[in-house]
């Protein structure tokens, strides 16, 4: 009994399959028009229809000037003013084919798709009516109300509003332009995923972000680049420079200065809301003019002109800041900028500053304390305030000739700079100083160091951050 039931079930399933197959084969396309010419070539029935041609199959309707139907193959060649429609979808071209068994239209003569939500054009394309799926190739352009996408090849899923683009991909969205080797874009949410040779440009803040994987969420004003991210931002400012006229009169001129910020890390996030924040994480390197940094974690507040660096990984090193001939370290460092130039620098907890003399490279002025505040002017460091357990070593010079050093300690200190050298030191709160004459200092400079003394030789440069990538260097050179 069980055997008979199994056989009956199998026969039932087979009958359903065969019925479906026969039904599919029987879905012949119908062709009507002004004039029909029938041919039989090598056993193939060919129906050529001229004038006001209408081809139908289910809810698919196609009109054209001329059609050649291959009856046994259930397909038709479409010639002249081809228009295919299905519900809200319209496809137009000058020449193409329709395959009834696959319910597919294709064209290699330039094709346009309009579904009332997007307009998609290309040199060639296929559309699968049952799958609501288009595959367009060569000079592809997709346009909707919020973006323009171009690529070499694009697959569009009509019901999902999803586009998968490959080859020279570029999508323009308001102030953002995204380029990549491949990209997936969702029309309704405007979410975009891009891979390999990714570039996102923002015209509002002159920023370019490179990487090999991007996730962009425009409605959240948020982007993530977590493969080889690199940020380049070109800034401009005016500086006053001395000028001498032909008659010898000295004057100052206002000169435009182009400055570029470069940030490299393993992970970069951009928050493009009112704060306009860039967050760099893991092996962060920053270069801007004569300023450079290596740290574990950085927050760049573009609108506020502020950079905050600190460490979140317990095994990571302290943030390091280089400025001209000075090196600073601390548990966290905050950089304030004004008119795209560093104006103030705060070092919090375990602060240490090391300044190398330009003429005597083996001599380093050193200051340590709980907190440190550095003020800048057009010439560089103007003044440094140190608070809490202050220790310092600074070298003395007499007409640029070495003249020993002073070691000191206090609760607070103010250090003044001229020509990038210490000019005056004021100590407050039980100060204590000790002078070492030049005879004891010369040749023994490394014996005069504070406990936190470490000279870091891994200062990043623009060239090192941009090296290994032609596209980065080209972008930088075009600044």
C-alpha positions as CSV (number, residue, x, y, z in Angstrom):
1,X,0.0,0.0,0.0
2,X,2.8,2.4,0.9
3,X,4.6,1.6,-2.3
4,X,1.5,2.4,-4.3
5,X,1.1,5.8,-2.5
6,X,4.7,6.7,-3.2
7,X,4.3,5.9,-6.9
8,X,1.2,8.0,-7.0
9,X,2.9,10.9,-5.4
10,X,5.8,10.7,-7.8
11,X,3.5,10.5,-10.8
12,X,1.6,13.5,-9.5
13,X,4.8,15.6,-9.1
14,X,6.0,14.5,-12.6
15,X,2.6,15.5,-14.1
16,X,2.8,18.9,-12.4
17,X,6.3,19.4,-13.7
18,X,5.4,18.3,-17.3
19,X,2.2,20.5,-17.2
20,X,4.3,23.5,-16.1
21,X,6.9,22.8,-18.8
22,X,4.3,22.4,-21.5
23,X,2.5,25.6,-20.3
24,X,5.8,27.5,-20.5
25,X,6.4,26.2,-24.0
26,X,2.9,27.1,-25.0
27,X,3.3,30.8,-23.9
28,X,4.0,31.8,-27.5
29,X,4.4,35.4,-28.3
30,X,1.8,36.9,-30.6
31,X,2.6,39.4,-33.3
32,X,0.2,41.7,-35.1
33,X,0.8,44.4,-37.6
34,X,0.0,46.0,-40.9
35,X,1.5,43.4,-43.2
36,X,2.6,39.8,-42.6
37,X,5.1,37.8,-44.7
38,X,5.6,34.1,-44.0
39,X,8.7,32.2,-44.8
40,X,10.0,28.7,-44.2
41,X,13.8,28.5,-44.2
42,X,15.4,25.1,-43.5
43,X,12.3,24.0,-41.7
44,X,12.1,27.2,-39.6
45,X,8.8,29.1,-39.8
46,X,9.6,32.9,-40.0
47,X,7.0,35.5,-39.7
48,X,8.0,39.1,-40.8
49,X,5.5,41.8,-39.8
50,X,5.7,45.4,-41.1
51,X,4.0,48.6,-39.8
52,X,2.4,49.2,-36.4
53,X,3.8,46.0,-35.0
54,X,2.5,44.9,-31.6
55,X,4.0,41.9,-29.8
56,X,2.4,40.6,-26.6
57,X,3.1,37.9,-24.1
58,X,1.1,38.1,-20.8
59,X,1.6,41.5,-19.4
60,X,4.6,42.3,-21.7
61,X,3.8,44.5,-24.7
62,X,6.3,45.6,-27.4
63,X,5.7,47.9,-30.3
64,X,8.1,48.6,-33.2
65,X,8.3,49.3,-36.9
66,X,9.2,45.8,-38.0
67,X,9.4,42.4,-36.3
68,X,10.8,39.1,-37.5
69,X,9.3,36.2,-35.4
70,X,11.0,32.8,-35.3
71,X,8.1,30.7,-34.5
72,X,9.8,27.5,-33.2
73,X,12.2,29.5,-31.1
74,X,9.5,31.7,-29.7
75,X,11.6,34.8,-30.2
76,X,11.4,37.9,-32.3
77,X,13.8,40.4,-33.8
78,X,12.7,44.0,-33.1
79,X,13.5,46.7,-35.6
80,X,12.9,50.5,-35.4
81,X,11.4,52.6,-32.6
82,X,11.2,49.6,-30.2
83,X,9.1,50.2,-27.0
84,X,8.7,47.5,-24.5
85,X,6.3,48.0,-21.5
86,X,5.3,46.1,-18.4
87,X,3.2,47.9,-15.8
88,X,5.2,51.1,-15.0
89,X,8.3,49.9,-16.8
90,X,9.3,51.2,-20.3
91,X,12.3,50.1,-22.3
92,X,13.2,51.8,-25.6
93,X,15.9,51.1,-28.2
94,X,16.3,51.1,-32.0
95,X,17.0,47.4,-32.4
96,X,16.7,44.3,-30.2
97,X,15.4,40.9,-29.6
98,X,12.7,39.4,-27.4
99,X,12.9,35.8,-26.1
100,X,9.5,34.5,-25.2
101,X,10.6,31.4,-23.3
102,X,12.9,33.5,-21.1
103,X,10.7,36.5,-21.2
104,X,13.8,38.5,-21.8
105,X,14.5,41.5,-24.0
106,X,18.0,42.5,-25.2
107,X,19.6,45.2,-27.3
108,X,23.1,46.2,-28.5
109,X,22.0,49.4,-30.2
110,X,21.7,51.7,-27.2
111,X,18.9,51.0,-24.6
112,X,17.0,53.1,-22.1
113,X,14.9,51.8,-19.1
114,X,12.4,54.0,-17.2
115,X,10.5,52.6,-14.3
116,X,9.2,55.9,-13.0
117,X,11.8,55.8,-10.3
118,X,15.1,55.6,-12.2
119,X,16.2,56.1,-15.7
120,X,18.9,53.6,-16.9
121,X,20.8,53.9,-20.1
122,X,23.6,52.0,-21.7
123,X,25.1,50.9,-25.1
124,X,23.6,47.4,-24.5
125,X,21.3,45.7,-22.0
126,X,19.2,42.7,-21.1
127,X,16.0,42.8,-19.1
128,X,14.3,39.8,-17.5
129,X,10.6,40.6,-17.1
130,X,9.8,37.8,-14.7
131,X,12.8,38.6,-12.5
132,X,12.4,42.4,-12.7
133,X,16.1,42.5,-13.3
134,X,18.2,44.4,-15.8
135,X,21.9,43.8,-16.8
136,X,23.2,46.8,-18.7
137,X,26.8,47.1,-20.1
138,X,29.1,49.8,-21.6
139,X,28.6,53.5,-20.8
140,X,26.0,52.8,-18.2
141,X,24.2,55.7,-16.5
142,X,21.5,55.4,-13.8
143,X,19.7,58.6,-12.7
144,X,17.2,59.0,-9.9
145,X,16.0,62.0,-7.9
146,X,19.1,62.0,-5.5
147,X,22.0,60.6,-7.5
148,X,23.7,59.9,-10.8
149,X,25.6,56.6,-11.1
150,X,27.9,55.7,-14.0
151,X,29.8,52.5,-14.6
152,X,31.0,49.9,-17.2
153,X,28.4,47.4,-16.1
154,X,25.4,47.5,-13.9
155,X,22.8,45.0,-12.6
156,X,19.5,46.6,-11.5
157,X,16.9,44.9,-9.4
158,X,13.7,46.9,-10.0
159,X,11.6,45.7,-7.0
160,X,14.5,46.1,-4.6
161,X,15.7,49.4,-6.0
162,X,19.2,47.9,-5.8
163,X,22.0,48.5,-8.3
164,X,25.3,46.6,-8.4
165,X,27.9,48.4,-10.5
166,X,31.3,47.2,-11.7
167,X,34.1,49.0,-13.5
168,X,35.0,52.7,-13.3
169,X,32.0,53.3,-11.0
170,X,31.1,56.9,-10.0
171,X,28.1,58.0,-8.1
172,X,27.3,61.7,-7.5
173,X,25.1,62.5,-4.5
174,X,24.6,66.2,-3.6
175,X,28.0,67.3,-2.2
176,X,29.5,63.8,-2.2
177,X,31.1,61.9,-5.1
178,X,32.0,58.2,-4.7
179,X,34.3,56.3,-7.1
180,X,35.3,52.7,-6.9
181,X,36.0,49.5,-8.8
182,X,32.6,48.0,-7.7
183,X,29.7,49.4,-5.8
184,X,26.3,48.4,-4.5
185,X,23.7,51.1,-4.1
186,X,20.2,51.0,-2.6
187,X,17.9,53.7,-4.2
188,X,15.4,54.1,-1.3
189,X,17.8,54.3,1.6
190,X,20.7,55.7,-0.5
191,X,23.0,53.4,1.3
192,X,26.1,52.6,-0.7
193,X,28.8,49.9,-0.3
194,X,32.0,50.3,-2.4
195,X,35.1,48.1,-2.8
196,X,38.6,48.5,-4.2
197,X,40.2,51.8,-5.1
198,X,37.4,53.7,-3.3
199,X,37.4,57.5,-3.3
200,X,34.8,59.7,-1.6
201,X,35.0,63.4,-2.3
202,X,33.2,66.1,-0.5
203,X,33.1,69.5,-2.3
204,X,31.8,71.4,0.8
205,X,35.0,70.8,2.8
206,X,37.5,70.0,0.1
207,X,38.0,66.5,1.5
208,X,39.0,63.3,-0.2
209,X,38.9,59.9,1.5
210,X,40.5,56.8,0.0
211,X,40.2,53.2,0.9
212,X,39.4,49.7,-0.3
213,X,36.0,49.3,1.5
214,X,33.4,52.0,2.1
215,X,30.0,52.0,3.7
216,X,28.1,55.2,3.2
217,X,24.8,56.0,5.0
218,X,23.7,59.4,3.7
219,X,20.5,59.7,5.8
220,X,22.7,59.2,8.9
221,X,25.4,61.5,7.5
222,X,27.8,58.7,8.3
223,X,30.6,56.9,6.3
224,X,32.9,54.1,7.3
225,X,36.2,53.2,5.6
226,X,37.8,50.1,7.3
227,X,40.3,49.0,4.6
228,X,43.4,51.1,4.1
229,X,41.7,54.5,4.8
230,X,43.5,57.7,4.0
231,X,42.0,61.2,4.3
232,X,43.4,64.2,2.4
233,X,42.0,67.7,3.1
234,X,43.3,70.7,1.3
235,X,43.2,74.0,3.2
236,X,44.1,77.5,2.3
237,X,45.0,80.5,4.5
238,X,46.7,83.9,4.1
239,X,50.0,84.7,5.8
240,X,51.9,88.0,6.0
241,X,55.4,87.8,4.5
242,X,58.1,90.5,4.3
243,X,58.5,92.1,0.9
244,X,61.0,94.7,-0.4
245,X,60.1,97.0,-3.2
246,X,62.4,98.1,-6.0
247,X,63.3,101.3,-4.2
248,X,64.3,99.4,-1.1
249,X,61.2,100.1,1.0
250,X,60.4,97.1,3.3
251,X,56.8,96.1,3.5
252,X,54.6,93.0,4.1
253,X,52.4,91.3,1.6
254,X,49.4,89.0,2.2
255,X,50.2,85.6,0.6
256,X,48.0,82.7,-0.1
257,X,49.3,79.5,1.6
258,X,48.0,76.0,0.6
259,X,48.2,73.5,3.4
260,X,47.1,69.9,3.3
261,X,46.0,67.7,6.1
262,X,46.7,63.9,5.7
263,X,45.3,61.3,8.1
264,X,46.1,57.6,7.7
265,X,44.8,54.8,9.9
266,X,43.3,51.3,9.9
267,X,39.7,52.5,10.4
268,X,38.2,55.9,9.6
269,X,34.7,57.1,10.3
270,X,33.1,60.3,9.1
271,X,30.2,62.0,10.7
272,X,28.9,64.8,8.4
273,X,26.3,66.3,10.6
274,X,26.6,69.8,12.2
275,X,29.8,68.8,14.0
276,X,31.6,67.4,10.9
277,X,33.7,64.8,12.8
278,X,36.3,62.4,11.4
279,X,37.3,59.5,13.7
280,X,40.5,57.7,13.0
281,X,41.4,54.5,14.9
282,X,44.4,52.1,15.2
283,X,47.9,53.1,14.0
284,X,46.8,56.7,13.3
285,X,49.3,59.0,11.5
286,X,48.6,62.7,10.8
287,X,50.6,65.3,8.9
288,X,49.7,68.9,8.4
289,X,52.4,71.4,7.4
290,X,55.2,71.2,10.0
291,X,52.9,69.3,12.4
292,X,52.8,65.4,12.6
293,X,51.4,62.8,14.9
294,X,51.4,59.1,15.6
295,X,48.7,57.9,18.0
296,X,46.1,55.2,18.7
297,X,42.9,57.2,18.3
298,X,42.1,60.6,16.9
299,X,39.0,62.8,16.6
300,X,39.1,65.6,14.1
301,X,36.4,68.2,14.6
302,X,36.4,69.9,11.3
303,X,33.9,72.6,12.1
304,X,35.7,73.5,15.4
305,X,39.2,73.3,14.1
306,X,40.2,70.8,16.8
307,X,42.1,67.5,16.8
308,X,42.0,65.2,19.9
309,X,44.4,62.3,20.2
310,X,44.6,59.7,22.9
311,X,44.9,55.9,23.3
312,X,42.1,53.4,23.8
313,X,44.2,50.3,23.5
314,X,46.0,49.6,26.8
315,X,49.1,48.3,25.0
316,X,49.3,51.2,22.7
317,X,51.9,53.9,23.0
318,X,51.2,57.5,24.2
319,X,50.2,59.9,21.4
320,X,53.3,61.6,19.9
321,X,53.2,65.1,18.4
322,X,55.9,66.7,16.4
323,X,56.0,70.4,15.6
324,X,59.0,71.7,13.7
325,X,61.9,70.8,16.0
326,X,59.8,69.8,19.0
327,X,58.4,66.5,20.1
328,X,55.5,66.2,22.6
329,X,54.0,63.2,24.4
330,X,51.1,62.8,26.8
331,X,48.2,60.6,27.7
332,X,45.9,62.8,25.6
333,X,46.7,65.8,23.3
334,X,44.3,68.4,22.0
335,X,45.3,70.6,19.1
336,X,43.3,73.8,18.4
337,X,43.6,75.5,15.0
338,X,42.7,79.0,13.9
339,X,42.6,80.0,10.2
340,X,43.8,76.5,9.4
341,X,47.0,77.0,11.6
342,X,47.8,75.5,15.0
343,X,47.0,78.1,17.6
344,X,47.1,76.1,20.9
345,X,48.1,72.7,22.1
346,X,47.1,71.0,25.3
347,X,48.9,67.9,26.7
348,X,47.1,66.2,29.6
349,X,48.7,63.8,32.1
350,X,52.3,62.7,31.9
351,X,53.2,65.6,29.6
352,X,56.6,65.8,28.1
353,X,58.2,68.1,25.5
354,X,61.5,67.7,23.8
355,X,63.0,70.5,21.6
356,X,66.1,70.0,19.5
357,X,68.5,72.8,18.9
358,X,68.8,73.5,15.2
359,X,72.6,74.2,15.4
360,X,73.6,71.7,18.1
361,X,71.5,68.6,17.2
362,X,72.7,66.6,20.2
363,X,71.2,69.1,22.6
364,X,67.5,68.8,23.6
365,X,65.6,71.2,25.9
366,X,63.2,69.0,28.0
367,X,60.1,69.8,30.1
368,X,57.9,67.4,32.0
369,X,54.8,67.9,34.1
370,X,51.3,66.8,34.7
371,X,49.8,69.1,32.1
372,X,51.3,71.3,29.5
373,X,49.9,74.1,27.3
374,X,51.7,75.4,24.2
375,X,50.8,78.7,22.5
376,X,51.8,79.4,18.9
377,X,52.3,82.4,16.7
378,X,53.4,83.0,13.1
379,X,57.0,82.0,14.0
380,X,56.1,78.8,15.9
381,X,56.0,78.1,19.6
382,X,55.6,81.3,21.5
383,X,55.1,80.2,25.1
384,X,54.7,77.0,27.1
385,X,52.9,76.7,30.5
386,X,53.5,73.6,32.6
387,X,51.6,72.6,35.7
388,X,52.2,69.9,38.4
389,X,55.6,68.4,39.3
390,X,57.5,70.4,36.7
391,X,61.0,69.3,35.8
392,X,63.1,70.9,33.0
393,X,66.4,70.9,31.4
394,X,67.3,73.8,29.1
395,X,70.6,74.7,27.5
396,X,72.2,78.1,27.6
397,X,73.9,80.0,24.8
398,X,76.0,83.1,24.6
399,X,75.8,84.6,21.1
400,X,74.8,81.1,19.8
401,X,77.8,79.5,21.6
402,X,77.0,76.8,24.1
403,X,77.2,77.9,27.7
404,X,76.1,74.9,29.8
405,X,72.6,74.1,31.0
406,X,70.2,74.5,33.9
407,X,68.2,71.7,35.5
408,X,65.2,72.8,37.5
409,X,62.1,71.8,39.3
410,X,58.9,73.6,40.5
411,X,55.2,73.3,40.7
412,X,54.5,75.5,37.7
413,X,56.6,77.0,35.0
414,X,56.4,79.5,32.1
415,X,58.8,79.0,29.2
416,X,59.2,81.7,26.5
417,X,60.6,81.1,23.0
418,X,62.4,83.3,20.5
419,X,63.7,82.1,17.2
420,X,62.5,78.6,18.1
421,X,64.8,78.6,21.2
422,X,64.1,79.0,24.9
423,X,64.6,82.6,25.8
424,X,63.3,82.8,29.3
425,X,62.1,80.4,32.0
426,X,60.0,81.4,35.0
427,X,59.5,78.9,37.8
428,X,56.8,79.1,40.5
429,X,56.1,77.1,43.7
430,X,59.2,76.1,45.6
431,X,61.5,76.4,42.5
432,X,64.9,74.7,42.5
433,X,67.6,75.2,39.9
434,X,71.1,73.9,39.3
435,X,73.6,75.2,36.8
436,X,76.0,72.9,34.9
437,X,78.9,74.6,33.1
438,X,79.8,73.9,29.5
439,X,82.9,71.9,30.5
440,X,80.7,69.3,32.2
441,X,78.0,69.3,29.5
442,X,80.0,69.0,26.2
443,X,80.2,65.4,25.1
444,X,77.9,64.3,27.9
445,X,74.6,65.6,26.6
446,X,72.8,62.2,26.9
447,X,73.6,62.1,30.6
448,X,71.4,65.2,31.1
449,X,68.0,63.8,30.4
450,X,64.7,63.6,32.3
451,X,63.2,60.2,33.2
452,X,60.6,60.4,30.4
453,X,63.2,61.2,27.7
454,X,62.6,59.1,24.5
455,X,63.6,60.4,21.1
456,X,61.2,59.0,18.5
457,X,62.6,58.8,15.0
458,X,59.4,57.5,13.3
459,X,58.0,60.9,12.4
460,X,55.5,60.5,9.6
461,X,55.7,62.7,6.5
462,X,53.3,63.4,3.6
463,X,55.5,61.4,1.3
464,X,55.5,58.4,3.7
465,X,51.7,58.5,4.1
466,X,51.2,58.8,0.3
467,X,53.9,56.4,-0.8
468,X,53.0,53.2,-2.6
469,X,49.9,54.6,-4.2
470,X,50.0,56.5,-7.5
471,X,46.4,57.8,-7.0
472,X,47.3,59.3,-3.6
473,X,50.3,61.1,-5.0
474,X,48.3,62.4,-8.1
475,X,45.6,63.7,-5.8
476,X,48.2,65.4,-3.6
477,X,50.1,66.9,-6.5
478,X,46.8,68.4,-7.9
479,X,46.2,70.4,-4.7
